[in-house]
Amino acid sequence: MIASTRSPLMWLVHLTVAALVILWTIPTAGLLISSLRDKDQLASSGWWTALSSSTQSTVFRAPGAEAQVEKDGRFVISGNILQGQGGKISAFGFNSRDPGAFEAGTSTTLPGNETLTVAEDGAFEISSPTAMEGNRGQRIFYTVAVPPRFTLDNYREVLRAEGLAASFINSLTVAIPATIIPILIAAFAAYALAWMPFPGRALLAAVIVGLLVVPLQMSLIPLLKMYNTVGGLLGVPGKGYVGVWLAHTGFGLPLAIYLLRNYMAGLPREIIESARVDGASDFEIFVKIILPLSFPALASFAIFQFLWTWNDLLVAMVFLGTGNDELVLTGRLVNLLGSRGGNWEILTASAFITIIVPLFVFFALQRFLVRGLLAGSVKGG
């Protein structure tokens, strides 16, 4: 009876999760495919057509009269309008009002008694019974079916020319310490709140819960002023990585302490009491017992903290700066949206570089996420 009652609900849960996974995966896959496509194909068709040939209409200017050679009594200019890029010409023309007037493989007469021939493979020939004059070459409009092309040139360009490599290092320099430092501090504080009786423990726990609802924007300016004042007294530079680490640590500690305290308070009391009977100190209990047992909660918070610090822009701009040498990945991506907003190949490659590290971190630690969150929510002490 219980199984039949829960069965529809379980199906609903599974279907919902599957739908969320699909909705999350499709845009990510589209972003990856787009970042690997040739920029001309990306501009002319969607990522879902990446495995099929695309049709493009463009124009090619043939060499001028200086390139003509005499052949069998005629003056000839020849070459290939595809320039080694591959594809199949379906139609061509010499007038912008009718760019596909002639089928590939046929010949047509140009003004001036010249003959133009364009083959399917892109080979063209302009011939005349008399010597051609003029330095500007003939424009040839053509329609070509281009096979799928994938390349890493988009990534090479953004990493070298657009400065994304330096911003990638900046983001790692910000995110890794800003994830480790609050975890270390919060683990000690959570153990004290969970297992070390001292006056005001309940009040301190209530204050930490209250800090969870304080908006970052409300406390950012006071924190910056306090940091500049203390930093001036200690001779610490006003902006730098230390300020970003401290700011992220301060903003992340309430959630970390709350999450870890709930988890640690739910651990078996018998284990801690047995260790104390055997003469173990609080530090030994914390290092040898609490930390190994709390790894799921530590991993779940590490995911949240790393994703937040990696994707942060506001704190990094305030405490680190906005110069080219200080910009993190999110700041660089915002600049590219303004300066290269029409270059989809640049934006897609940059965006995927921005999300590749969070994806790796999430998939590496996701098996601990649900365990840590659920254990911390259903157990208390």
C-alpha positions, -999 to +999 in steps of 0.1 A: +000+000+000+028+024+009+048+014-023+017+021-045+012+055-028+048+066-032+053+053-067+037+082-086+056+107-065+089+089-072+081+089-109+074+126-107+107+133-089+126+112-115+110+130-144+116+164-129+152+156-123+156+143-159+140+174-173+163+197-153+193+177-164+182+180-200+175+218-197+209+223-181+228+200-205+215+213-238+227+249-235+261+237-222+265+213-251+254+240-275+280+264-261+308+238-264+299+230-300+296+266-310+330+274-295+346+247-317+329+257-350+344+278-378+335+314-372+319+318-407+296+288-401+288+299-366+277+333-379+254+317-406+238+287-388+229+274-354+250+249-334+224+221-340+234+222-377+271+217-369+272+182-384+256+192-417+269+212-446+260+249-445+252+272-475+270+305-476+268+334-501+298+356-504+320+375-529+355+370-541+376+396-560+398+381-587+433+394-593+438+424-615+451+426-651+487+422-638+480+385-631+469+376-667+489+352-687+488+345-725+475+310-732+466+295-766+462+330-781+439+343-752+447+363-721+437+344-690+434+351-652+428+319-632+427+308-596+404+293-570+378+314-552+376+290-522+413+295-515+418+260-502+389+262-476+369+234-491+333+233-502+312+229-534+301+258-555+264+256-565+259+290-583+278+321-592+273+355-607+291+388-614+264+412-603+252+418-567+216+421-579+217+385-592+246+367-573+234+332-582+225+337-619+246+308-633+251+272-623+286+261-614+305+246-643+290+269-669+305+300-686+291+335-690+302+366-709+313+396-688+311+432-700+341+439-722+338+406-742+355+386-714+344+351-705+340+338-669+339+302-659+335+289-623+338+251-616+322+233-586+355+230-568+360+268-569+384+269-599+377+300-620+390+314-653+386+348-669+397+349-705+398+376-732+409+376-768+427+409-761+449+420-732+429+430-702+434+464-685+428+477-650+442+469-615+409+461-599+399+425-603+365+412-613+341+406-584+326+370-584+296+363-563+290+327-554+270+303-532+290+274-517+280+244-496+306+241-469+312+209-450+313+210-412+346+226-399+357+224-363+388+242-350+406+253-319+415+287-334+387+304-313+404+293-281+438+302-293+426+337-301+409+344-268+437+330-247+465+349-266+450+380-281+422+388-257+441+382-225+418+354-212+448+333-200+459+360-175+423+364-163+420+327-159+450+327-136+436+356-117+403+338-111+422+307-099+443+329-076+411+344-061+389+313-059+412+286-045+423+305-013+389+321-010+375+285-008+401+270+015+404+298+041+367+300+051+365+261+052+394+260+077+380+287+099+345+275+098+354+239+106+371+250+139+341+273+147+316+247+139+332+221+162+333+246+190+296+255+186+287+218+184+308+201+210+325+226+233+302+242+259+310+278+267+289+308+278+270+325+250+272+296+226+234+297+217+235+335+213+266+332+190+248+305+169+218+328+166+240+357+154+255+335+127+221+324+115+211+361+114+242+369+093+229+346+066+203+371+055+226+401+054+229+412+017+264+414+003+257+449-012+248+463+022+280+453+039+305+457+010+312+494+014+316+493+053+339+463+049+360+482+023+363+512+045+373+491+074+398+472+053+414+504+040+416+518+075+432+487+090+454+482+059+466+517+061+477+512+097+495+479+089+509+492+056+489+467+035+481+479-001+445+491-006+438+466-034+451+432-039+445+395-035+446+397+003+416+420+003+396+397-020+404+366+001+394+383+033+362+397+018+351+363+004+360+347+037+338+371+057+309+367+033+312+329+032+317+321+069+281+324+081+268+297+057+299+276+063+296+276+100+259+270+099+262+240+075+292+224+093+278+230+128+246+212+119+265+183+104+290+179+133+262+182+159+246+151+143+277+129+146+274+101+172+281+114+207+295+081+218+325+084+195+335+119+210+329+108+246+350+076+241+378+097+227+377+120+257+377+091+281+408+078+263+425+112+270+421+128+236+421+166+235+396+187+216+422+193+189+429+156+185+392+148+184+387+175+158+416+164+136+413+126+139+376+121+142+354+151+133+372+162+101+372+127+084+336+121+093+326+156+081+341+153+046+307+153+028+297+185+045+331+201+037+328+191+001+293+204-003+303+238+011+334+238-011+312+235-042+291+264-032+320+286-021+341+279-052+312+285-076+304+318-059+340+331-058+347+319-094+316+336-108+319+367-086+325+401-103+315+427-077+339+418-049+368+412-073+362+447-089+361+464-055+390+447-038+412+437-067+407+464-094+396+467-130+429+470-148+439+445-175+463+428-152+438+424-123+406+415-142+391+381-134+373+360-160+339+374-154+352+410-158+371+400-190+339+384-204+319+416-197+346+436-215+344+413-245+306+417-246+311+454-251+341+453-275+335+420-294+297+416-290+293+406-327+320+380-327+302+349-316+332+327-319+351+349-294+322+350-269+313+313-270+350+302-265+354+327-237+321+316-220+331+279-221+365+286-206+347+305-178+325+275-170+349+246-175+365+248-141+332+250-122+319+220-142+350+200-132+347+209-095+310+201-094+313+167-111+343+158-089+325+166-057+288+162-065+284+128-049+291+144-015+268+174-021+234+157-013+249+136+015+263+167+032+232+189+028+207+162+039+228+151+068+231+187+080+194+194+076+179+163+093+203+160+122+207+186+149+221+189+184 
